[in-house]
């Protein structure tokens, strides 16, 4: 997708639920993909983190508008290991690491200046040493049970291929546009 002009091909719109009917969505960045699912990282105390911990199901959509393609997936969610979170956190830019400590993601913030003051304090605290991963920052894996691949076609006769996991095997179906 990046070769087709997508500015951020790893961006996925993640939808989560509180389990009581409130569904929210936001864009996160895919950081790993393997046979077990799609991995992203976040503050586990954020709204999405709390929702996934309470209701471990999610949906995600990748839209690559310039190439006329979209992928939707639905599945279960689980946290990645602390070792995987540590490994990814160590690759982040230092200021992003500081930001993970400074931001109480999704909580009310009295002012931007207060956030910047926290960042400054944390920069001083970790000056000359490694920034450890905060205990409230980790990764989640969406293990898909259903994936749909959509391709734009002329006259709105789009191509839609659905894959559903049944009994450990992927079953493919073609859907009407």
TIPA-344689 format. One line per 4 residues: number of its first residue (from 0); their letters; for each residue x, y, z of N, C-alpha, C. Coordinates in nm, 4 decimals, m for minus. Example, Ala and Ser with C-alpha at 12.3 -4.5 7.8 and 13.67 -1.06 7.14 Angstrom:
2
0	AS	1.3190:m0.5690:0.7800:1.2300:m0.4500:0.7800:1.3200:m0.3300:0.7800 ~ 1.2850:m0.2250:0.7080:1.3670:m0.1060:0.7140:1.2900:0.0030:0.7870
//
This chain:
177
0	XXXX	0.0788:m0.1220:0.0000:0.0000:0.0000:0.0000:0.0826:0.1280:0.0000 ~ 0.1998:0.1290:0.0676:0.2808:0.2509:0.0673:0.3265:0.2831:m0.0745 ~ 0.3571:0.1790:m0.1544:0.3988:0.1990:m0.2921:0.2866:0.2586:m0.3760 ~ 0.1628:0.2406:m0.3327:0.0466:0.2934:m0.4046:0.0099:0.4335:m0.3587
4	XXXX	0.0910:0.4924:m0.2720:0.0644:0.6289:m0.2297:m0.0019:0.6433:m0.0940 ~ m0.0193:0.5349:m0.0211:m0.0786:0.5456:0.1126:0.0235:0.6069:0.2074 ~ m0.0165:0.7127:0.2756:0.0745:0.7811:0.3673:0.1053:0.6953:0.4899 ~ 0.0050:0.6267:0.5437:0.0236:0.5441:0.6633:m0.0502:0.4119:0.6447
8	XXXX	0.0095:0.3171:0.5717:m0.0609:0.1921:0.5410:m0.0877:0.1031:0.6622 ~ m0.0198:0.1274:0.7748:m0.0434:0.0455:0.8937:m0.1553:0.1000:0.9816 ~ m0.2162:0.2119:0.9416:m0.3258:0.2703:1.0204:m0.4490:0.1819:1.0098 ~ m0.5049:0.1484:1.1240:m0.6287:0.0706:1.1251:m0.7270:0.1360:1.2213
12	XXXX	m0.8519:0.1409:1.1796:m0.9574:0.1924:1.2652:m1.0020:0.0765:1.3530 ~ m0.9831:0.0923:1.4822:m1.0137:m0.0121:1.5795:m1.1435:0.0223:1.6504 ~ m1.2384:m0.0697:1.6496:m1.3657:m0.0517:1.7201:m1.3709:m0.1476:1.8381 ~ m1.4071:m0.0925:1.9548:m1.4193:m0.1712:2.0765:m1.5520:m0.1377:2.1437
16	XXXX	m1.5894:m0.2202:2.2393:m1.7159:m0.2005:2.3095:m1.6958:m0.2161:2.4588 ~ m1.7801:m0.1461:2.5344:m1.7749:m0.1620:2.6794:m1.8557:m0.2830:2.7255 ~ m1.9184:m0.3538:2.6319:m1.9984:m0.4705:2.6665:m2.1413:m0.4375:2.7038 ~ m2.1735:m0.3072:2.7085:m2.3087:m0.2637:2.7446:m2.3729:m0.1805:2.6339
20	XXXX	m2.3182:m0.1901:2.5128:m2.3780:m0.1204:2.4003:m2.3032:0.0024:2.3524 ~ m2.2080:0.0531:2.4305:m2.1293:0.1677:2.3861:m2.0130:0.1168:2.3022 ~ m2.0112:0.1568:2.1751:m1.9035:0.1194:2.0843:m1.8275:0.2457:2.0479 ~ m1.6957:0.2393:2.0522:m1.6135:0.3529:2.0129:m1.5089:0.3043:1.9129
24	XXXX	m1.4599:0.3978:1.8324:m1.3548:0.3631:1.7371:m1.2509:0.4731:1.7343 ~ m1.1313:0.4366:1.6940:m1.0201:0.5284:1.6826:m0.9161:0.4622:1.5936 ~ m0.8212:0.5405:1.5459:m0.7166:0.4867:1.4603:m0.5939:0.4535:1.5446 ~ m0.5415:0.3339:1.5245:m0.4174:0.2895:1.5883:m0.3251:0.2388:1.4774
28	XXXX	m0.1996:0.2172:1.5104:m0.1046:0.1693:1.4111:m0.0685:0.0237:1.4356 ~ m0.0821:m0.0563:1.3330:m0.0419:m0.1965:1.3385:0.1091:m0.2022:1.3537 ~ 0.1569:m0.2775:1.4512:0.3007:m0.2876:1.4739:0.3559:m0.4263:1.4476 ~ 0.2706:m0.5265:1.4449:0.3159:m0.6625:1.4143:0.1982:m0.7413:1.3588
32	XXXX	0.2308:m0.8359:1.2738:0.1309:m0.9242:1.2141:0.1952:m1.0610:1.2026 ~ 0.1269:m1.1622:1.2562:0.1767:m1.2986:1.2431:0.0583:m1.3932:1.2357 ~ 0.0851:m1.5218:1.2391:m0.0221:m1.6211:1.2253:m0.1238:m1.6142:1.3392 ~ m0.0889:m1.5455:1.4481:m0.1800:m1.5341:1.5621:m0.2647:m1.4074:1.5615
36	XXXX	m0.2306:m1.3108:1.4759:m0.3140:m1.1928:1.4696:m0.2403:m1.0635:1.4463 ~ m0.3121:m0.9542:1.4724:m0.2707:m0.8170:1.4448:m0.2391:m0.7483:1.5770 ~ m0.1183:m0.6941:1.5913:m0.0723:m0.6399:1.7192:m0.0541:m0.4884:1.7113 ~ m0.1010:m0.4195:1.8149:m0.0785:m0.2763:1.8318:m0.0513:m0.2515:1.9793
40	XXXX	0.0000:m0.1318:2.0100:0.0389:m0.0989:2.1472:m0.0302:0.0287:2.1917 ~ m0.0575:0.0376:2.3228:m0.1291:0.1532:2.3755:m0.1180:0.1570:2.5274 ~ m0.1728:0.2622:2.5845:m0.1880:0.2744:2.7288:m0.3049:0.1826:2.7682 ~ m0.2792:0.0871:2.8538:m0.3832:m0.0094:2.8907:m0.4912:0.0520:2.9794
44	XXXX	m0.4659:0.1716:3.0347:m0.5668:0.2422:3.1150:m0.6545:0.3326:3.0298 ~ m0.6251:0.3416:2.8997:m0.7051:0.4252:2.8098:m0.8446:0.3661:2.7945 ~ m0.9341:0.4412:2.7321:m1.0691:0.3907:2.7111:m1.0661:0.2595:2.6331 ~ m0.9878:0.2536:2.5258:m0.9838:0.1306:2.4463:m0.9249:0.0154:2.5273
48	XXXX	m0.8206:0.0436:2.6069:m0.7614:m0.0611:2.6895:m0.8605:m0.1161:2.7905 ~ m0.9314:m0.0267:2.8580:m1.0314:m0.0714:2.9562:m1.1427:m0.1506:2.8873 ~ m1.1864:m0.1026:2.7699:m1.2933:m0.1729:2.6985:m1.2476:m0.3123:2.6566 ~ m1.1263:m0.3235:2.6021:m1.0798:m0.4550:2.5577:m1.0563:m0.5500:2.6736
52	XXXX	m1.0154:m0.4970:2.7884:m0.9983:m0.5824:2.9052:m1.1328:m0.6337:2.9569 ~ m1.2383:m0.5512:2.9474:m1.3717:m0.5918:2.9938:m1.4456:m0.6756:2.8905 ~ m1.4290:m0.6417:2.7644:m1.5023:m0.7063:2.6557:m1.3992:m0.7390:2.5468 ~ m1.3349:m0.8547:2.5553:m1.2200:m0.8840:2.4693:m1.2550:m0.9242:2.3251
56	XXXX	m1.3271:m0.8360:2.2597:m1.3589:m0.8527:2.1174:m1.3411:m0.7171:2.0512 ~ m1.3006:m0.7198:1.9242:m1.2797:m0.5938:1.8535:m1.2968:m0.6161:1.7040 ~ m1.3131:m0.5058:1.6341:m1.3143:m0.5059:1.4888:m1.2132:m0.4015:1.4437 ~ m1.1540:m0.4239:1.3289:m1.0580:m0.3278:1.2754:m1.0749:m0.3197:1.1244
60	XXXX	m1.0474:m0.2021:1.0706:m1.0559:m0.1796:0.9265:m0.9315:m0.1072:0.8793 ~ m0.8719:m0.1604:0.7751:m0.7648:m0.0933:0.7017:m0.8272:m0.0410:0.5738 ~ m0.8101:0.0865:0.5461:m0.8589:0.1444:0.4212:m0.7398:0.2010:0.3461 ~ m0.7170:0.1464:0.2266:m0.6114:0.1950:0.1396:m0.6804:0.2566:0.0182
64	XXXX	m0.7236:0.3794:0.0383:m0.8067:0.4479:m0.0599:m0.7396:0.4610:m0.1963 ~ m0.6110:0.4923:m0.1969:m0.5431:0.5137:m0.3251:m0.5377:0.3879:m0.4112 ~ m0.5401:0.2711:m0.3473:m0.5388:0.1467:m0.4252:m0.6769:0.0835:m0.4346 ~ m0.7784:0.1457:m0.3739:m0.9143:0.0942:m0.3820:m0.9344:m0.0365:m0.3085
68	XXXX	m0.8652:m0.0528:m0.1966:m0.8750:m0.1772:m0.1198:m0.9085:m0.1479:0.0264 ~ m0.9744:m0.2447:0.0868:m1.0088:m0.2358:0.2285:m1.0055:m0.3768:0.2859 ~ m0.9609:m0.3873:0.4101:m0.9649:m0.5147:0.4818:m1.0344:m0.4894:0.6140 ~ m1.1332:m0.5713:0.6437:m1.2036:m0.5640:0.7722:m1.1787:m0.6944:0.8460
72	XXXX	m1.1619:m0.6861:0.9769:m1.1464:m0.8077:1.0554:m1.2223:m0.7950:1.1856 ~ m1.2668:m0.9075:1.2353:m1.3387:m0.9162:1.3620:m1.2781:m1.0331:1.4378 ~ m1.2530:m1.0136:1.5667:m1.1958:m1.1235:1.6421:m1.1883:m1.0973:1.7901 ~ m1.1180:m1.1855:1.8565:m1.0978:m1.1745:2.0001:m0.9679:m1.0992:2.0268
76	XXXX	m0.9590:m1.0417:2.1456:m0.8444:m0.9600:2.1834:m0.7790:m1.0177:2.3074 ~ m0.6465:m1.0160:2.3084:m0.5704:m1.0556:2.4274:m0.4460:m0.9685:2.4357 ~ m0.3989:m0.9458:2.5556:m0.2752:m0.8693:2.5730:m0.1565:m0.9539:2.5268 ~ m0.0558:m0.8858:2.4742:0.0686:m0.9543:2.4397:0.1508:m0.9692:2.5678
80	XXXX	0.2541:m1.0490:2.5633:0.3385:m1.0703:2.6809:0.4136:m0.9431:2.7180 ~ 0.4555:m0.9355:2.8444:0.5378:m0.8231:2.8892:0.6678:m0.8176:2.8093 ~ 0.7219:m0.9345:2.7748:0.8460:m0.9383:2.6978:0.8270:m0.8756:2.5599 ~ 0.7137:m0.9048:2.4954:0.6857:m0.8454:2.3637:0.6651:m0.6949:2.3763
84	XXXX	0.5965:m0.6518:2.4821:0.5750:m0.5082:2.5041:0.7078:m0.4384:2.5319 ~ 0.7933:m0.5008:2.6141:0.9251:m0.4434:2.6427:1.0076:m0.4313:2.5150 ~ 1.0056:m0.5356:2.4334:1.0847:m0.5361:2.3101:1.0397:m0.4239:2.2171 ~ 0.9097:m0.4079:2.2000:0.8634:m0.3016:2.1113:0.8908:m0.1632:2.1730
88	XXXX	0.8646:m0.1491:2.3027:0.8849:m0.0192:2.3682:1.0290:0.0285:2.3511 ~ 1.1241:m0.0636:2.3567:1.2653:m0.0259:2.3454:1.2997:0.0288:2.2070 ~ 1.2154:0.0029:2.1070:1.2420:0.0538:1.9717:1.1820:0.1920:1.9483 ~ 1.0989:0.2371:2.0400:1.0323:0.3667:2.0217:1.1296:0.4821:2.0422
92	XXXX	1.1003:0.5912:1.9771:1.1746:0.7146:1.9951:1.1697:0.7537:2.1438 ~ 1.2773:0.8080:2.1954:1.2857:0.8436:2.3381:1.1713:0.9350:2.3816 ~ 1.1375:1.0356:2.3003:1.0287:1.1248:2.3397:0.8935:1.0536:2.3386 ~ 0.8774:0.9532:2.2550:0.7547:0.8723:2.2591:0.7513:0.7883:2.3864
96	XXXX	0.8668:0.7404:2.4285:0.8740:0.6667:2.5549:0.8375:0.7577:2.6718 ~ 0.8920:0.8786:2.6726:0.8595:0.9764:2.7779:0.7102:1.0079:2.7742 ~ 0.6568:1.0249:2.6527:0.5145:1.0549:2.6369:0.4254:0.9462:2.6934 ~ 0.4689:0.8204:2.6840:0.3901:0.7102:2.7404:0.3769:0.7236:2.8919
100	XXXX	0.4787:0.7786:2.9569:0.4729:0.8050:3.1009:0.3919:0.9305:3.1306 ~ 0.4078:1.0331:3.0472:0.3479:1.1643:3.0751:0.1975:1.1686:3.0538 ~ 0.1488:1.0924:2.9579:0.0072:1.1002:2.9227:m0.0761:0.9973:2.9976 ~ m0.1746:1.0450:3.0669:m0.2742:0.9578:3.1302:m0.3873:0.9452:3.0282
104	XXXX	m0.3594:0.8720:2.9216:m0.4451:0.8683:2.8037:m0.5924:0.8481:2.8360 ~ m0.6748:0.9308:2.7753:m0.8209:0.9312:2.7870:m0.8722:1.0010:2.9129 ~ m0.7832:1.0356:3.0059:m0.8260:1.1063:3.1274:m0.8330:1.2563:3.0996 ~ m0.9193:1.3284:3.1714:m0.9239:1.4744:3.1547:m0.7864:1.5360:3.1828
108	XXXX	m0.7536:1.6408:3.1077:m0.6254:1.7091:3.1200:m0.6526:1.8564:3.1474 ~ m0.5935:1.9083:3.2546:m0.6231:2.0469:3.2919:m0.5752:2.1472:3.1878 ~ m0.4610:2.1193:3.1230:m0.4126:2.2103:3.0190:m0.2991:2.1434:2.9423 ~ m0.2716:2.1926:2.8248:m0.1574:2.1434:2.7469:m0.0271:2.1736:2.8204
112	XXXX	m0.0236:2.2887:2.8868:0.0961:2.3263:2.9607:0.1270:2.2250:3.0717 ~ 0.0231:2.1727:3.1356:0.0438:2.0723:3.2407:0.1071:1.9457:3.1818 ~ 0.0615:1.9054:3.0646:0.1191:1.7883:2.9981:0.2658:1.8145:2.9639 ~ 0.2944:1.9307:2.9069:0.4315:1.9633:2.8698:0.5228:1.9732:2.9921
116	XXXX	0.4681:2.0182:3.1047:0.5461:2.0235:3.2285:0.5803:1.8813:3.2750 ~ 0.4837:1.7884:3.2625:0.5107:1.6481:3.2979:0.6211:1.5908:3.2105 ~ 0.6142:1.6222:3.0803:0.7168:1.5742:2.9875:0.8538:1.6267:3.0311 ~ 0.8617:1.7543:3.0626:0.9882:1.8153:3.1040:1.0422:1.7493:3.2314
120	XXXX	0.9540:1.7261:3.3279:0.9946:1.6604:3.4525:1.0474:1.5188:3.4255 ~ 0.9789:1.4462:3.3377:1.0207:1.3096:3.3060:1.1516:1.3072:3.2274 ~ 1.1708:1.4053:3.1407:1.2990:1.4142:3.0689:1.4128:1.4324:3.1684 ~ 1.3900:1.5152:3.2695:1.4928:1.5371:3.3725:1.5141:1.4101:3.4545
124	XXXX	1.4061:1.3411:3.4897:1.4160:1.2203:3.5722:1.4964:1.1106:3.5014 ~ 1.4759:1.0961:3.3689:1.5430:0.9895:3.2947:1.6654:1.0367:3.2169 ~ 1.7125:1.1582:3.2461:1.8292:1.2094:3.1751:1.9487:1.1151:3.1942 ~ 2.0094:1.0775:3.0849:2.1282:0.9924:3.0905:2.1024:0.8465:3.1175
128	XXXX	1.9768:0.8064:3.1196:1.9481:0.6634:3.1405:1.8295:0.6190:3.0565 ~ 1.8161:0.4901:3.0460:1.7099:0.4297:2.9646:1.5726:0.4566:3.0258 ~ 1.4738:0.4790:2.9403:1.3363:0.4987:2.9869:1.2692:0.3613:2.9921 ~ 1.2282:0.3158:3.1107:1.1627:0.1846:3.1192:1.0187:0.1922:3.0675
132	XXXX	0.9669:0.0785:3.0292:0.8269:0.0736:2.9855:0.7359:0.0931:3.1063 ~ 0.6377:0.1849:3.0953:0.5433:0.2013:3.2061:0.4602:0.0733:3.2250 ~ 0.4236:0.0426:3.3474:0.3436:m0.0786:3.3713:0.2054:m0.0708:3.3065 ~ 0.1584:0.0504:3.2753:0.0256:0.0689:3.2153:0.0319:0.0790:3.0625
136	XXXX	0.1418:0.0384:3.0037:0.1581:0.0485:2.8589:0.1912:m0.0906:2.8068 ~ 0.1130:m0.1362:2.7082:0.1361:m0.2705:2.6568:0.0742:m0.2900:2.5202 ~ 0.0725:m0.4123:2.4790:0.0209:m0.4443:2.3465:m0.1002:m0.5347:2.3535 ~ m0.1768:m0.5293:2.2468:m0.2937:m0.6151:2.2306:m0.2855:m0.6838:2.0954
140	XXXX	m0.3339:m0.8056:2.0905:m0.3403:m0.8811:1.9657:m0.4872:m0.9103:1.9349 ~ m0.5291:m0.8727:1.8150:m0.6617:m0.9100:1.7664:m0.6433:m1.0367:1.6844 ~ m0.7009:m1.1466:1.7326:m0.6958:m1.2749:1.6620:m0.8235:m1.2857:1.5791 ~ m0.8127:m1.2703:1.4480:m0.9344:m1.2652:1.3667:m1.0058:m1.3997:1.3560
144	XXXX	m1.1372:m1.3917:1.3598:m1.2228:m1.5069:1.3324:m1.2923:m1.4865:1.1982 ~ m1.2859:m1.3619:1.1508:m1.3530:m1.3251:1.0262:m1.2731:m1.2110:0.9623 ~ m1.2465:m1.2237:0.8317:m1.1783:m1.1170:0.7583:m1.2450:m1.1015:0.6224 ~ m1.2658:m0.9767:0.5844:m1.3222:m0.9488:0.4529:m1.2269:m0.8598:0.3759
148	XXXX	m1.1981:m0.9017:0.2527:m1.1134:m0.8258:0.1621:m1.2032:m0.7651:0.0557 ~ m1.2011:m0.6333:0.0446:m1.2872:m0.5585:m0.0457:m1.1988:m0.4856:m0.1462 ~ m1.2357:m0.4963:m0.2744:m1.1634:m0.4250:m0.3801:m1.2619:m0.3461:m0.4635 ~ m1.2271:m0.2217:m0.4899:m1.3099:m0.1332:m0.5712:m1.3150:m0.1846:m0.7151
152	XXXX	m1.4345:m0.1874:m0.7735:m1.4520:m0.2283:m0.9129:m1.5465:m0.1299:m0.9812 ~ m1.5434:m0.1306:m1.1121:m1.6288:m0.0401:m1.1903:m1.7761:m0.0649:m1.1611 ~ m1.8542:0.0408:m1.1759:m2.0000:0.0366:m1.1627:m2.0463:m0.0156:m1.0274 ~ m1.9617:0.0026:m0.9251:m1.9913:m0.0398:m0.7882:m2.0138:m0.1903:m0.7768
156	XXXX	m1.9586:m0.2663:m0.8709:m1.9644:m0.4122:m0.8654:m1.8366:m0.4616:m0.7975 ~ m1.8202:m0.4211:m0.6736:m1.6978:m0.4453:m0.5984:m1.6741:m0.5940:m0.5739 ~ m1.5488:m0.6261:m0.5552:m1.5063:m0.7621:m0.5220:m1.5044:m0.7741:m0.3707 ~ m1.5725:m0.8742:m0.3161:m1.5736:m0.8952:m0.1712:m1.5491:m1.0426:m0.1426
160	XXXX	m1.4403:m1.0703:m0.0725:m1.4072:m1.2069:m0.0335:m1.4063:m1.2150:0.1183 ~ m1.4850:m1.3044:0.1725:m1.4971:m1.3239:0.3169:m1.4273:m1.4532:0.3546 ~ m1.3475:m1.4465:0.4599:m1.2820:m1.5640:0.5163:m1.3293:m1.5767:0.6600 ~ m1.3852:m1.6913:0.6942:m1.4310:m1.7164:0.8311:m1.3601:m1.8404:0.8836
164	XXXX	m1.3131:m1.8301:1.0078:m1.2438:m1.9418:1.0712:m1.3469:m2.0330:1.1361 ~ m1.3502:m2.1553:1.0903:m1.4446:m2.2541:1.1419:m1.3680:m2.3827:1.1708 ~ m1.3703:m2.4242:1.2960:m1.2998:m2.5468:1.3325:m1.1510:m2.5409:1.3034 ~ m1.0917:m2.4222:1.3188:m0.9486:m2.4069:1.2962:m0.9093:m2.3908:1.1505
168	XXXX	m1.0077:m2.3930:1.0595:m0.9791:m2.3785:0.9165:m1.0484:m2.2537:0.8631 ~ m0.9848:m2.1890:0.7649:m1.0435:m2.0715:0.7014:m1.1306:m2.1149:0.5845 ~ m1.2548:m2.0699:0.5869:m1.3512:m2.0967:0.4803:m1.3729:m1.9674:0.4030 ~ m1.3603:m1.9756:0.2699:m1.3759:m1.8571:0.1864:m1.5129:m1.8536:0.1218
172	XXXX	m1.5728:m1.7341:0.1207:m1.7006:m1.7101:0.0535:m1.6881:m1.5815:m0.0265 ~ m1.7560:m1.5772:m0.1375:m1.7653:m1.4538:m0.2154:m1.8962:m1.3872:m0.1762 ~ m1.8917:m1.2550:m0.1519:m2.0106:m1.1808:m0.1130:m2.0542:m1.0879:m0.2267 ~ m2.1839:m1.0629:m0.2330:m2.2350:m0.9655:m0.3290:m2.1865:m0.8264:m0.2878
176	X	m2.1652:m0.7402:m0.3882:m2.1183:m0.6052:m0.3539:m2.2196:m0.5236:m0.2773
//
